[in-house]
Amino acid sequence: MSHIAEVNLLVQDLNVLQRACRRLGLELVRGQQTYRWYGRSVGDYPLPVGFAKDELGTCEHAIRIPGNDQAYEIGIVTRRDGKPGYALLWDFYQGGYGLVERVGEQAERLQQMYALEVALGTAEQMNHCVVDQYQLADGSIELILAQQGV
């Protein structure tokens, strides 16, 4: 059975995505043209919007768990909705054989780490540094920033 879904994340910078992946013990493999999944759509789950059945499993880059040849992977593909950036496609059936453990049930951990890396990049551009970082009880991350050179 296949359960290909799109991660609810607008990826505009592969370098930021790569840093987010590292935080989760994942590897972004640039130029990988396929991603590991069930291997065929059996019609038990709707296709991601804008994608045809025969495009599933193909990508421009991929995210994988290093050293785990059984885990499914996340395919990184150019968006099909006219917006700039990339879409992330993955098969979460059977927990993606370890992938869900890393990224979350709906890839929320990957989304959070991407947002964190975007925030850190923005803070750096604004000449701020991270003074402290806290993981709150609800799982969210709080950053304490200070302006540098003041």
Residue pairs with C-beta under 8 A, 6 or more apart in sequence:
1 38
1 42
1 44
1 93
2 37
2 38
2 39
2 40
2 41
2 42
2 44
2 45
2 56
2 91
2 93
3 38
3 44
3 45
3 91
3 92
3 93
4 37
4 41
4 45
4 47
4 48
4 56
4 89
4 90
4 91
5 45
5 48
5 89
5 90
5 91
5 92
6 48
6 49
6 87
6 88
6 89
7 74
7 87
7 88
7 89
7 90
7 103
7 106
7 107
7 110
7 111
8 106
8 107
8 111
9 88
9 107
9 110
9 111
9 114
10 83
10 85
11 17
11 76
11 85
11 86
11 87
11 88
11 114
12 84
12 85
12 86
13 118
14 28
14 30
14 61
14 76
14 86
16 114
16 117
16 118
16 121
17 28
17 63
17 76
17 86
17 114
17 117
18 28
19 113
19 117
20 110
20 113
20 114
20 116
20 117
21 27
21 28
21 63
21 110
21 113
23 113
23 116
23 117
24 102
24 103
24 109
24 110
24 113
25 65
25 66
25 102
26 63
26 64
26 65
26 66
26 102
26 103
26 110
27 63
27 64
27 65
27 66
28 61
28 62
28 63
28 76
29 61
29 62
29 63
29 64
30 61
31 60
31 61
32 59
32 61
32 62
32 64
33 58
33 59
33 60
34 57
34 58
34 59
34 62
34 75
35 57
35 58
35 59
35 62
35 63
35 64
35 72
35 73
35 74
35 75
35 89
35 90
36 64
36 71
36 72
36 73
37 56
37 57
37 72
37 73
37 75
37 90
37 91
38 72
38 91
38 93
39 57
40 56
41 47
41 53
41 56
47 53
47 56
48 87
48 89
49 80
49 81
50 79
50 80
50 81
51 77
51 80
51 89
55 77
56 89
57 75
58 75
58 77
59 75
59 76
59 77
59 89
60 76
60 77
60 78
60 86
61 75
61 76
61 86
62 73
62 74
62 75
62 76
63 73
63 74
63 76
63 88
63 110
64 71
64 73
64 74
65 71
65 98
65 99
65 102
68 97
68 98
70 97
70 98
71 96
71 97
71 98
71 99
72 90
72 91
72 92
72 93
72 96
72 97
72 99
73 90
73 99
74 88
74 89
74 90
74 99
74 103
74 107
74 110
75 88
75 89
75 90
76 86
76 87
76 88
77 86
77 87
77 88
77 89
78 86
78 87
79 85
79 86
79 87
80 87
88 107
88 110
90 96
90 99
90 103
90 107
92 99
92 100
92 105
95 101
102 109
102 110
103 109
103 110
104 110
104 111
112 139
112 140
112 141
116 141
116 143
119 143
120 130
120 143
123 129
123 130
123 143
123 145
126 147
127 147
127 148
127 149
128 145
128 146
128 147
128 148
129 145
129 146
129 148
130 143
130 144
130 145
131 144
131 145
131 146
132 143
132 144
133 141
133 142
133 143
133 144
134 141
134 142
134 144
135 141
136 142
